[in-house]
Amino acid sequence: MTKIKICGLTDPKEAEYINRNGVEFVGNVLFFEKSKRNITVERAVSIHRELEKGILKVAVVVSPTPDQVLAIEDAGFDLIQIHGTLPGEDFLQRNGIGVIRAFNGEDRSELAICRESDRIRGVLWDAPLPGSGKLSDWSGFETFRRNLGEEKTVFLAGGLNPGNVGEAVRILQPDVVDVSSGVEYPDRPGKDPARVDAFVAAVKNAVALL
């Protein structure tokens, strides 16, 4: 069954929307000041305190340094989602927090690494500009997933919203659908509880029809 990740949480009150909908993953953007959703590790921890047990907490970063990875591990995150470059050639050979490796656009050069590394728990298929709200290209998704093998969790992101996520689930059946801008208020920062509810309902309805 397709699971749900709500990404870019910025306020502890947003945990209420997550808890009541039974969302399985949440994401916090860290160490990336260009993003309007960027928060401190301390702010993320304050959000996590409000979450029900069992919800997996994902740190979303771009080309993190080794020190940033250590700070994320110390804060109790379950996974780190890495865009950009990995922090050092031997990073995937060391023990540590599990990795979701993000793929943006057409670059597939690391697929073999993702298959072979036990530290990489999942991969994320995203639009060329993550966080933009632009729809990702679904045409190569099936081939991408087949090339990874069955052991990796495959996340689908990029422009998903309550209006199109049901189609994405029916056509692609990803392991996890990942949304951020698609459940935000149209005129101010933050997650819109009505849009979160509608997104989750659309996923559940689509899964029920499979």
N, C-alpha and C positions, 0 to 999 in steps of 0.2 A: 504494500500500500504506500502511495506517495505521502511523504511527510512534509512538514512545513518549517521554513526558517524565515523569521522576521529579522531583517538586518537594519543596522543603523539606529538602535535605540539610544536615546539621549537623556531620558528622564525616568526616575524611579516609578512615577505613576503609570508609565506605559507597561510595567510588569503586570498590572491588573488585566490588560487586554490579552496578554500572552497566557496568563494562568487560566482565565475562564474559557479560552478557546482550545486548550490542550495542545498548544504549539510545541514542537519537539526541540527546535533550535532557536537561539537568539544570537545576534551578532552586534558587536560594538566596534566602531572605527576608532583606531588608536594611532598616534604618532603620525598623523597625516593632516596637517593644518589646512591644506587646500580644500578639504571636504567640509561642508557645512554640518556634517554629522560627527565630526571629530570630537572626541571627549578624552578626558584624562583616565588613566587606569583607576584612580580613586573613585571617579564618578561611575565608572563601569561597575566597580565592586558594590557601590551603593545601590545600583539597579539590581545586581545579582541577589542581594539580601532579600529582595521582595519577590523573587521568583520561587515557584514551587520546586521541590526536589525532583531531580530527574530530567529537568530541562538542560540541554547541553549548551554551554556558553562558548561562543566563538569570538576570538580576537581577529579583527579584519585589519590587515596591515599591508603596506607597500614597501618592498625592499627593506625589511627590518634589519637592524643591527643585532649582533649576538646579545648585547646588553638589553635591548628591547625584548628579545625573546625570553630572556631570563626574568624580566619584570612581569611579563605575561604569565609565565609559569608560576611565579611566586604569588600572583594575584588569584590563582585558582581556576583559570580558564581551562576548559576541556580540550579545545582545539584552537589552532591558529590557521587562519586563511591567508595565504600569501599571494599577493599580486606582485608584479615586478620580478626582482631577482631574489634568489635564495641567499641566506646569510652565511656564505662560505662554502667551499667545495665539499667539505666533509660533514656538512650539517645533517644530511639525511642518513649518514652512517652512525651518528651518535644517538643515544637514548634521549628521550625528552618528549615534549608535548606532541600529540598527533597533528598532522598537517593536512589541510585542504589546499590543494594546489589549484590556483585560478588560471584559466586560459581565457585570454581576451583576444578576439579577432581570429586571425587565421594561423597563428603560430602554434604548431603541434610538435615542436622539436623535443619536448621533454616527455612525450608519451611513454617511451621505453623506460625512462627513469621512474615514472609514476607506477608503472606495472611492477617494477622490481623492488621498490623501496617499501619495506614494512612500515616505515614511519609515515608515509603518505596514506592516510585513511580514506581520503576522498578527493575528487576533482570537481571543479566548478566550471561549467560552460557559461560564459558571460558575453556581453556585448563588447565591442572594441573599447568603449569608454565606460568603465564600470561606474554605477551610481548615477548615470545620466538619464535613466528612465527610457532609453532607446531600446527597442526590441532586438534581441539577439537573433542571429541567423540560425534557424532550426534545421536547415537542409542537411547539414553534415553531422547532426547530433547522433544518429544511430551508428554511423561508422565510427565516430569518436568513441562511443560507449563500447562497441565491440572490440576496439583496439586496446581497451584498458583491461579487459577480463572481468570476471564476475565478483572479484573480491573487493573492489573499490566502490564506495558510495558516490553516485553521480548526482551533483546538484545542477539544476537548471536555473539560471538567472538572466537578467537583462530585459527590462521593460514589462515584466509581468504585472498584472493588476487584476482586480475582481472580474473585469470583463473578458479577459483572454486566458486566464490561468486554467479554466476548465478545458478549453480546447487543447492547451499544452499537455495537460494530464492525459486526456483521451488519446492524443496522437503519439506522444513521446513516452509517456509513462516513466518519468524520471524517478529516481529514488527520493529526491527532495526538490521542492520548488522554493526558490529564494526570492524574497521581495523586500524592497526598501521604499523607493519613491512612490511605488504604486499603491501604498497604503498610507501616504502622508496627506496632511491637510493641503488643499490647493493654494491657500493664501497665507500660510504661516508655518513655521517649523513644527515638527513633531508628528507622531503617528496619530491618525484619525481612528478612534475606536470603531466607528461605523464601517470604515473601509477595511479594517482588520477583520471584523466580523464577516463582512461580505466576501473577502478573499478566502477565509477559512471555509465558509459555507460552499463556495464555488468548488474548492478542491474536494471537499467531502462528497458533494453531489456528483462530481465527475468520477471519483473512485467508485462510488456505489453503482455506476452504470457500466463499469468495465466487466 
